[in-house]
Amino acid sequence: MTRQPLVARHAERLLGAAVVATAPLAGGDTSTATRLRLSDGTTAVVKTHTRPPAGFFAAEAAGLRWLSAAGGVAVPDVLAVDDECLVLRWVEPGRATPEAADAFGAALAATHAAGAPAYGGTEGDAWIASLPMPQRPCDTWAEFYAVRRVLPYLKLARDRGAVTSAQAATVEAVIGRLTALLPVEPPARLHGDLWNGNVLWGLDDRVWLVDPAAYGGHREVDLAMLALFGLPHLPRVLAAYDETAPLADGWEDRVALHQLFPLLVHAALFGGGYGARAADAASRYA
């Protein structure tokens, strides 16, 4: 590890400890991550952004603290945060094991069961990757999913040329059926961006979650996103989850429905075939 002076000095001001070495970390489409070694022996990671929107890192820190308060799945400690960066305690990576998967399924169920005040989030919007994520509460999950999750990103993806008019019409046709399709459950405490890249298998045999876009929503959304991009030992995770907190009948038939949101986010961000995949998922419920 060498020492990047600008990153190191900023972290030192926030942490009140000397940074003796830094090292860039690979990955991350939105923020840049740098590993820090501090003089007191602590290892941390600092996330920075060239032009972070106002409240960008504060929202992530608040989401991590909210998830941590549930006492379920593990999340890294927030060591410091300001408008320019977020500093987290380092999680030493390990292997994905069946035993850790079982524990993760039960822990995720506990986090979801901690609940949320409403379908929606705290004051102000959050972000999913680099996109603003509206959080204003709604009375029902069907309404929230339609007007805060599916339709905003469908419009954005269409405006960016990532969704055709025909594909948009297929997705829109499902909106009027959401009340009939989605089971009524109390708001769960969601990670909100639970794809494989935000799941860390720790050396301590625990699964840690990072980069949340946390809000109160339907618990099937987190599970659907895990299935969308794959996860080691996913069947064991789901079995342990269902044993801890049984899922509503037919949940497997709703996986594609709850994948509309992340698919449209990806269409807006990356284009490619995500718009077509969203339309294909929506067509199953026509």
N, C-alpha and C positions, 0 to 999 in steps of 0.2 A: 504494500500500500504506500502511495506517495501522499502528498498533501496539496489539495486544491485550495489556494489561499482565500478566494472570495467565498466559497461555500464554507470553508472552515471558520473564517472570522464571523460570518453571520450565525452559524450554529453556536459558536462560543458565546456570543452576546445573549442568545436565547437560553442556553443551558448553564451558563456560569461555570463551565469546565473547559479545559484546553482540549483541542482536537489535535491528536498527534499524527493521525494518518487518515487519508480518504482514498476511496476506490470507486470508480463508476460501476453501476450495475446494469446489466442488460435487461431489455424488455421495457414495456410501458409505452403506450401509444399517446398518452396525454402529458404525463409529467416525466421529468428526469429524476432518477434515483441515484443516490450516492451513499455508500457505506462509510460510516465514521468510526474511528476508534478513539475513545476519550481517555484523558489522563487518569481518570478514576477507575479505568478498567471496563467501563460500559461500552458496548457496541450498539450502534444505532444506525438508522437509515434516514436520510433527509430527502424529501421530495420537493422539487422546485419546478417552476413553470416560467416560460419566457414572459408571458403576459397573462397571469391568472386573473380571472374575473373577480370582482369584489365578493368576498366571502367564500371563495372557492375552497381554500384549505380549511377554513373554519367549519364549513358544512361537513367535510370529511371527518374532521376531528370530532364534531358533535355526533356524527353517525357511529363512529367507533365507540365513543363513551356510552351511547345509548344501547348499543349491542352488548357491551361489556357488562352493563348494569343488569342485564337479564340473567346472568349467572349460568348461561348455557355454553355456547360455543366460544372458544378462545379467540381473542383479538389482541393485537399488539398494544402495549401501553403508549399513550400519547405523552411524549416528553416535553414538547413545545410546539406552538403553532403561532403564526402571524400571517399577514397578508401575502407574504412572499414564499413561505415554505411550511412544511409539516415535518416534524421530527418524531420518529417512532422507535421504540425499542426493537432491536434486531431479533428476528426469529431464525435460529439455526436450522437450515433445511435437512430433512431426513428422507426416509423411504415411505412410499404409500403401502401400508400394510392392511390386511383384512381386519385386524383388531382395532387399528385406528379408525377404519371406516365404520365399524360397528359403533364405536364411541361417538364418532362425529354425527351419525344419524340420530342417536339419542340426544346429543347436545343441541343439534339444530332444532329438534322438536321442542326442547326446553326454551330456546331463544324465541321461537315463534309463539309459544304459549305465554310468554311474558306479556304479550299483547301491546296494543297501541291505543291512544285516546280516540282515534278516528281513522277512517280510510283517508290517508294523506300524511302530511309531514308536519314538521315544526314550522315556525315563522319563516317566511321567505322560501324561495325555490332552492333546489339542490342541483347536482349535475350528475349525469351518467356519461362517463368518458368526458368529452369536451362539450357536450350538449346540455343546455339548461333542461331541468326536469321539473315540471310544474307540480306543486305539492298541495295546493289549496284543497281542503277536505271536501268530501261529498258524503251524502247520507248512506249510499249503498256501494258495494263493491262494483256492481255492474256499471253504475254511472261513473265511478272513479276510473275504472279500467277503460271505459269508452273515451271520456273527455280529457283525462289527464295522461293516459298512457298510449292508447292506440291512435286516436285521431291526430294529435299534434305531430307525431312522427310520420304518420302517413302523409300528411300535408307537406312536411319538410322533405321527405323522400321524393314526393311527386314534384315539388318545386325544383329539386336538384336533378331531376331527370332519371331517378333511380327506380321509379315505379310508373308503369304506364297507366293510362286512363282505365283500361280494362281490368288491370290488376287492382287498382284503387277501388273500382266498383265492386269487385269480389270481396275485398276486405270490408267495405262499407256495408255490404249486405248482411254481414254478421252482427253489426252493432245493434240492430233492433231486436236481435234474438238473445242478447247477453243475459237479460233478466231470467229467461227460461233455461238457459244453458248453465249458468253458474250457481253453485250451491251457496246458501246463505251461511256465513260463519262470522264470528267476531273478528275484528282486525288483528292480524298477527304482526309481530315485530320482524320485519323483513330486512335482509341484507340488501336486496334490491338489484344487485349486479353480480349474481352468484354463478359466474362461469368458472371453468377449471382454472384459468389464470389467476383468479382471486382466492384460490384455495391453496394454502401452504401446508404441506405435510412436514411437521417438525421433527427434529432429532429426538425430541422428548416423547415421541409417539402420540402427540396430539395434532389435531388439525386446527389450523389458525386461518381466520378469514381477514382479508385486507380489502382496501379500495371499495368501501360500501357506497351505495346510493340509497341509504336507509329511509324507510317510511312504513306507515301502517297499511297493510294490504292483505291479500289472500295468500295463505301459505303455499298454495300450489304454484305460485309464480316462481319462487326460489327453486322449487324442485324441478319445474319445467326448464329453467335455465341451466341447471346442472345437466339435465338430459340433452339439451340442445347441442352443447359443445363437448360433451363427454367428460367423464371423471373416472379415475381408477376405482375399481370396486364399487361402482354406483349401485348395482343390485343389493349389495350388503348395506350400503348407506340407507337406501330406501326401505329395506326390510326392517332395519333397526328403528328408523323413524316411525314407520307404521305400527310397529310393536309398542313404541312409547306413546304415540299419539295417533290412533287409527285415523286414516284418511277417509273422506266421504266416498260413498259408493260412486264408481265410475270415474275416479280421479285420473286413471290412465287414459281414458277417452278425452279428457280435457287438456292433456299435455300440450298438444299442438295449438289449442286455443290460447293458452297462456304463453306460448312462444311467439305470438304475434308481436308483442311489445319489443322483445330484444331483436327479433328479425327486422323490424322496421327501423329501430335505432341503427342497426348495422347497415341497412340500405341507405339511410341518410348519411352515415359516416363514410362508407366504403363503396357503395354502389354494388357492382358485380351482380351476382345472381340472388342477392338477398330479397329484393322486391318480389321476384318470381316465387321464392320460397315462402314468403309471407302470404301471397295470393293462394298458393297451393295449400298451405295450412288452413286458411280461411274457407277454402272450398269444401273442406270436409264437413263443415257445419251448415252448408247451404240448405 
